[in-house]
Amino acid sequence: MEIINHTMINLIIFVLAIYVGYHVVWNVTPALHTPLMAVTNAISAIVIVGAMLATTLTVGGAGKFFGTLAVMLAAVNVFGGFLVTRRMLEMFRKKESKKAIVKGGA
């Protein structure tokens, strides 16, 4: 009989990661959202590589399913992060005046 249950330890780490992640994201000032998204995209890219390796090295069907699911979810996260970062960077771009738009279109 094991004294330490590894599943319980992993569950505790998972819950703590959710708690810390929630507080980190919601307490960030708006000026730091774009750099935070860039770091999140980099971490998600690392998760994709790890999920691909785990999927290919797994023997069982359930492991392959969850590995493939992890790759898909991380890819969606990276894609969405790039969209959000692009939208946030567009907010800081100077807007053209109406005269310049009319002049250029004629």
N, C-alpha and C positions, 0 to 999 in steps of 0.2 A: 504494500500500500504506500502510495506517495504521500509525503507530508505536505508538499507544495503542489497544488493543482495548477498546471500551466495554463489551462483554459481560463481559469478565473483570473490569473495574472494578466493574460492577454486582454480579457474583457475589461479589467480595471484600467489598463493602459489606453484602450480604445475610448472609454468613457472620459478619461482625463484629457485625451487629445481633442475630443469634441468640445469639452468645456473650455479649454485654453484657446482653441481655434475660434470659438464663438466670441470670446471676449477680445481676442486680438483683432478680429475683423470689425466688430461693432464699435471699438474704441479708437479706431484710426481716424486721424484728422483727414478732411477731404483732400488736402494737398498731397497726401501720401498714398492715395488710392491707386494712382497709375504705377508707381514703383512696386507697390504691393502686388498688383496684378501681374506685373512682369515676373516677379519672383515666383508667384503661384504658377504661372505658365511653365517656368523652368522646372519646378518641382513636379508638375504633372507630366512633363516630358520624361523625366527620370522614372516616374511611376509607369509610364507606357513601356519603357525599355525593360523594367523589372517584371512587369506583367507578361510581356512577350517571352522573356526567359523562363518564368515560372510555368507558363502555359506549355511551352515546348518540352520542358523537363518533367512534366507531370505525366503519370501513367494512367490514372483513373479518369473516367468520363466526367465525374463531378468537378474534378480539378481543372480539366480542360474547359468545361463550361464556365466556371467562375473566373478563370484566367482570361478567357475571351471576353466575358462581361466586363472585367476590369480594364482591359485594353479599350473597349468601346466607350466606357464611361470616362476614362481619362482623356481619350481623344475628343469627346464632346466638351470636356472641361477646358482643354487647351484651345479649341476652336472658339468657344464662347468667351474665354479670357481675352483672346486677340480681338474679338469684336468689341468687347467692352472697352479695352484699352484704346482701340481706334476711335471709338465714340468720345471717350474722355479727352483724347488729344485734339480732336476736332473742336472741342469747346474752347481751347486756348488759341485757336487759329484766328487771325484777324479776318473780319468780314469785309467783303468788298462793298463800296458805296453803290447806291442805286445809279448814280451818274456814270460810273465806270461800267456797270453792266449794260446800260442803255447805249453808251458810246461804243462798247465793244461789239454789241449785237447788230449794229446798223451797218 
